[in-house]
Amino acid sequence: MRKLILLSMMSLLLLSACTNTSSDHSEVIAETRFGNVTKEEMYSLMKERFGEKILSDILYEQILSQEYSVTEQELKEAFDDLKDQLGLSYEIVLKQMGFQNDEQIKEMLRVQLLQQKAILETIDVSDEEVKEYYDNLIPEVKLSQIVVEDEVRANEIKRKLEEGASFEELAKEFSTDTNSASNGGNIGWHILELGTDLEKNLSSLNIEEVSNPIKQDDEFFIIKITDREAMKSFEEMREDIKEQLMISKIKPEDFVTVLQEKIDDANVKIKDNDLEDAFSDLKNVFN
């Protein structure tokens, strides 16, 4: 859906510019020694280049909001997810796309969530699928590590830890992984997929328990689990898991089919010939 997000960002920006024009389109908005630019000229150019996308977003919101609604909590979660995805580049993207504030981003997300609700309504997920997903969930663990190149040094460090030495201090002194060594061996949160011998050895450790030296390739690892994510009950996670599974089942053709049906049911008639292909992007949104 990320392509849809970027398309919606542009349309929201341009919609804001268009709807803020006054009834006097001949009003001059820029002057140069080579000539002036009027609101009418700007509107005509924006309509030609982006008008179909702007109109389709307006119509999507009008049509879909008759059947679906987006709560403030859902909007907040979508907004937070977007900010997490963009990370430090969020403010840069905001400025590049011409948004003035977070509220304009949220309006774009509201349309996207309405579309998602319409599509998810057609996706089936069984209770058995939800339970199986839950049963296979692996909680994240927070890890610290000491990495050395030979077994003798690894065993020596393990002995010192058993005698009460500080894991953090030993990591700073001996670990060859300089990135984590400076942080006392802390490598943050990870999901143990149990695909390697190292991960399998860690799966049975308790919090604050330290592993024996584990050989991985040409290095030896000593790992400590410093925290473990608390697993919520099945009932607490049921709806979130179901939604995740439904989203994972969405196919591009589902997106096109559902939204086209909604448009047809609404009996949309576009009076402006220049904008008659406002929904043509449905055919290309995933291309």
C-alpha positions as CSV (number, residue, x, y, z in Angstrom):
1,M,0.0,0.0,0.0
2,R,3.0,2.3,0.2
3,K,2.6,3.4,-3.4
4,L,-1.0,4.4,-2.5
5,I,0.3,6.4,0.4
6,L,2.5,8.5,-1.8
7,L,-0.1,9.0,-4.4
8,S,-2.6,10.2,-1.7
9,M,0.0,12.6,-0.3
10,M,0.3,14.4,-3.6
11,S,-3.4,14.5,-4.2
12,L,-4.1,16.0,-0.8
13,L,-1.5,18.7,-1.3
14,L,-3.0,19.7,-4.6
15,L,-6.6,19.5,-3.4
16,S,-5.7,21.9,-0.6
17,A,-4.2,24.3,-3.2
18,C,-7.2,24.1,-5.5
19,T,-9.9,24.4,-2.9
20,N,-8.3,27.5,-1.5
21,T,-8.8,29.5,-4.7
22,S,-11.3,32.4,-4.5
23,S,-14.1,32.9,-6.9
24,D,-12.0,35.5,-8.8
25,H,-9.7,33.2,-10.7
26,S,-8.2,36.2,-12.5
27,E,-6.5,37.3,-9.3
28,V,-2.7,37.6,-9.8
29,I,-0.8,35.3,-7.4
30,A,2.7,35.9,-8.8
31,E,4.3,38.7,-10.7
32,T,7.5,38.8,-12.9
33,R,8.9,41.2,-15.4
34,F,8.0,38.7,-18.1
35,G,4.3,38.5,-17.1
36,N,1.9,37.5,-14.3
37,V,0.5,34.2,-13.1
38,T,-3.2,34.1,-12.1
39,K,-5.2,31.7,-10.0
40,E,-7.0,30.6,-13.1
41,E,-3.8,29.6,-14.9
42,M,-2.6,27.7,-11.8
43,Y,-5.9,25.9,-11.4
44,S,-6.0,24.9,-15.1
45,L,-2.5,23.5,-15.0
46,M,-3.1,21.6,-11.7
47,K,-6.4,20.2,-13.1
48,E,-4.6,19.1,-16.3
49,R,-1.8,17.4,-14.4
50,F,-3.4,16.1,-11.2
51,G,-7.1,16.8,-11.4
52,E,-8.1,13.1,-11.9
53,K,-6.2,12.0,-8.8
54,I,-7.7,14.7,-6.7
55,L,-11.2,14.0,-7.8
56,S,-10.9,10.3,-7.2
57,D,-9.8,10.8,-3.6
58,I,-12.7,13.1,-3.0
59,L,-15.1,10.6,-4.4
60,Y,-13.6,7.6,-2.6
61,E,-14.1,9.4,0.7
62,Q,-17.7,10.4,-0.1
63,I,-18.6,6.9,-1.3
64,L,-16.8,4.7,1.3
65,S,-17.8,6.9,4.3
66,Q,-21.4,5.9,3.7
67,E,-20.6,2.3,4.8
68,Y,-17.4,2.6,6.8
69,S,-15.9,4.8,9.5
70,V,-12.5,5.4,10.8
71,T,-12.0,5.9,14.5
72,E,-9.6,8.4,16.0
73,Q,-7.7,5.5,17.5
74,E,-7.4,3.8,14.2
75,L,-6.2,7.0,12.6
76,K,-3.7,7.6,15.3
77,E,-2.2,4.1,14.9
78,A,-1.9,4.5,11.2
79,F,-0.3,7.8,11.6
80,D,2.2,6.4,14.2
81,D,3.0,3.5,11.9
82,L,3.7,5.9,9.0
83,K,6.0,7.9,11.2
84,D,7.8,4.8,12.3
85,Q,8.3,3.7,8.7
86,L,9.7,7.0,7.6
87,G,11.7,7.5,10.8
88,L,14.0,10.5,10.7
89,S,12.9,11.2,7.1
90,Y,9.3,12.0,8.2
91,E,9.8,15.8,8.4
92,I,11.8,15.8,5.1
93,V,8.9,14.0,3.3
94,L,6.4,16.3,4.9
95,K,8.2,19.3,3.5
96,Q,8.9,17.8,0.1
97,M,5.3,16.9,-0.4
98,G,4.2,20.4,0.7
99,F,2.2,19.4,3.8
100,Q,1.8,22.1,6.4
101,N,1.0,19.9,9.4
102,D,0.2,16.4,10.6
103,E,-3.5,16.9,10.2
104,Q,-3.1,17.0,6.4
105,I,-1.3,13.6,6.5
106,K,-4.1,12.2,8.7
107,E,-6.7,13.2,6.1
108,M,-4.8,11.3,3.5
109,L,-4.6,8.2,5.8
110,R,-8.3,8.4,6.5
111,V,-9.1,7.7,2.8
112,Q,-6.6,4.9,2.7
113,L,-8.1,3.3,5.8
114,L,-11.6,3.5,4.3
115,Q,-10.3,1.7,1.3
116,Q,-8.7,-0.9,3.4
117,K,-11.9,-1.5,5.4
118,A,-13.9,-2.1,2.2
119,I,-11.4,-4.6,0.9
120,L,-10.9,-6.5,4.2
121,E,-14.7,-7.0,4.4
122,T,-14.3,-9.5,1.5
123,I,-11.4,-11.5,3.0
124,D,-12.1,-14.6,5.1
125,V,-9.9,-15.9,7.9
126,S,-10.9,-18.9,9.9
127,D,-10.6,-19.3,13.7
128,E,-8.2,-22.2,13.1
129,E,-5.9,-19.9,11.1
130,V,-5.9,-17.3,13.9
131,K,-5.2,-19.9,16.6
132,E,-2.4,-21.5,14.6
133,Y,-0.8,-18.1,14.1
134,Y,-1.0,-17.3,17.8
135,D,0.5,-20.7,18.7
136,N,3.5,-20.1,16.5
137,L,4.2,-16.6,17.8
138,I,7.7,-16.2,19.3
139,P,8.1,-13.3,21.8
140,E,10.9,-10.8,21.2
141,V,13.8,-10.9,23.5
142,K,16.3,-8.3,24.4
143,L,19.9,-9.5,24.1
144,S,23.4,-8.7,25.1
145,Q,26.4,-10.4,23.6
146,I,30.2,-10.9,23.9
147,V,31.9,-12.0,20.7
148,V,35.4,-13.4,20.6
149,E,37.5,-15.3,18.0
150,D,38.7,-18.3,20.0
151,E,37.2,-20.9,22.3
152,V,39.8,-20.5,25.0
153,R,39.0,-16.8,25.5
154,A,35.3,-17.6,25.3
155,N,35.6,-20.2,28.1
156,E,37.7,-17.8,30.2
157,I,35.0,-15.1,29.9
158,K,32.3,-17.6,30.8
159,R,34.2,-18.6,33.9
160,K,34.6,-14.9,35.0
161,L,30.8,-14.4,34.6
162,E,30.1,-17.4,36.8
163,E,32.4,-15.9,39.4
164,G,30.3,-12.7,39.4
165,A,32.1,-10.4,36.9
166,S,30.0,-7.8,35.1
167,F,28.7,-8.9,31.7
168,E,28.7,-5.3,30.5
169,E,32.3,-4.6,31.6
170,L,33.6,-7.8,30.0
171,A,31.8,-7.0,26.8
172,K,33.5,-3.6,26.7
173,E,36.9,-5.2,27.4
174,F,36.9,-8.3,25.2
175,S,34.1,-8.3,22.6
176,T,35.3,-8.0,19.0
177,D,31.9,-6.6,17.9
178,T,32.8,-3.0,18.5
179,N,29.3,-1.7,17.8
180,S,27.7,-3.6,20.7
181,A,30.8,-3.6,22.9
182,S,30.6,0.1,23.5
183,N,27.0,-0.4,24.8
184,G,28.0,-3.2,27.2
185,G,27.1,-5.8,24.6
186,N,23.5,-4.6,24.2
187,I,22.1,-5.5,20.7
188,G,18.5,-4.7,21.4
189,W,15.3,-6.6,20.7
190,H,15.2,-9.7,18.4
191,I,12.8,-12.5,17.4
192,L,14.4,-15.9,17.8
193,E,13.2,-17.7,14.7
194,L,15.1,-20.8,15.8
195,G,16.6,-21.2,12.4
196,T,20.2,-21.4,13.6
197,D,22.0,-23.3,16.3
198,L,22.7,-20.1,18.1
199,E,19.0,-19.2,18.3
200,K,18.1,-22.7,19.3
201,N,20.6,-22.5,22.2
202,L,19.0,-19.3,23.4
203,S,15.4,-20.4,23.3
204,S,15.5,-22.0,26.7
205,L,17.4,-19.3,28.6
206,N,15.7,-17.3,31.3
207,I,16.0,-13.6,31.8
208,E,19.5,-12.6,33.0
209,E,20.7,-16.1,32.3
210,V,24.0,-16.4,30.3
211,S,24.6,-19.0,27.6
212,N,27.6,-21.2,27.3
213,P,29.9,-20.2,24.4
214,I,28.2,-20.9,21.1
215,K,30.3,-21.3,17.9
216,Q,28.8,-19.5,14.9
217,D,31.0,-19.5,11.8
218,D,34.5,-18.5,13.0
219,E,33.4,-16.8,16.1
220,F,32.2,-17.6,19.6
221,F,29.2,-15.9,21.2
222,I,28.2,-15.6,24.8
223,I,24.7,-14.3,25.0
224,K,22.6,-12.9,27.9
225,I,18.8,-12.4,27.7
226,T,18.1,-9.2,29.5
227,D,14.4,-9.0,28.9
228,R,11.5,-10.9,27.2
229,E,8.3,-9.5,25.7
230,A,5.3,-10.5,27.7
231,M,2.9,-12.6,25.6
232,K,-0.7,-11.4,25.6
233,S,-3.5,-13.9,25.9
234,F,-5.1,-15.3,22.7
235,E,-8.3,-13.4,23.4
236,E,-6.4,-10.1,23.7
237,M,-4.6,-10.7,20.4
238,R,-7.4,-12.4,18.4
239,E,-8.6,-9.4,16.5
240,D,-5.2,-8.0,15.8
241,I,-4.0,-11.3,14.4
242,K,-7.1,-11.7,12.3
243,E,-6.6,-8.3,10.7
244,Q,-2.9,-9.1,10.0
245,L,-3.9,-12.4,8.3
246,M,-6.6,-10.6,6.3
247,I,-4.2,-8.0,5.1
248,S,-1.6,-10.7,4.1
249,K,-4.3,-12.3,1.9
250,I,-5.1,-9.1,-0.1
251,K,-4.2,-9.5,-3.8
252,P,-4.0,-6.6,-6.3
253,E,-7.0,-7.8,-8.1
254,D,-9.1,-7.7,-4.9
255,F,-8.2,-4.1,-4.5
256,V,-9.3,-3.2,-8.0
257,T,-12.5,-5.4,-7.9
258,V,-13.8,-4.1,-4.6
259,L,-13.3,-0.4,-5.2
260,Q,-14.7,-0.7,-8.7
261,E,-17.8,-2.3,-7.3
262,K,-18.2,0.5,-4.8
263,I,-17.8,3.1,-7.6
264,D,-20.4,1.4,-9.8
265,D,-22.9,1.0,-6.9
266,A,-22.6,4.8,-6.2
267,N,-23.6,5.5,-9.8
268,V,-20.8,8.1,-10.2
269,K,-21.3,10.4,-13.2
270,I,-18.3,12.7,-13.9
271,K,-19.6,15.8,-15.8
272,D,-16.2,17.3,-16.7
273,N,-14.9,15.5,-19.7
274,D,-11.4,16.4,-18.8
275,L,-11.7,14.3,-15.6
276,E,-13.7,11.4,-16.9
277,D,-10.8,9.0,-16.3
278,A,-10.5,9.8,-12.6
279,F,-10.6,6.1,-11.6
280,S,-8.2,4.8,-14.3
281,D,-5.5,4.6,-11.7
282,L,-7.2,1.5,-10.3
283,K,-5.7,-0.4,-13.2
284,N,-2.2,0.9,-12.5
285,V,-1.9,1.4,-8.8
286,F,0.1,-1.8,-8.2
287,N,2.1,-1.7,-11.5
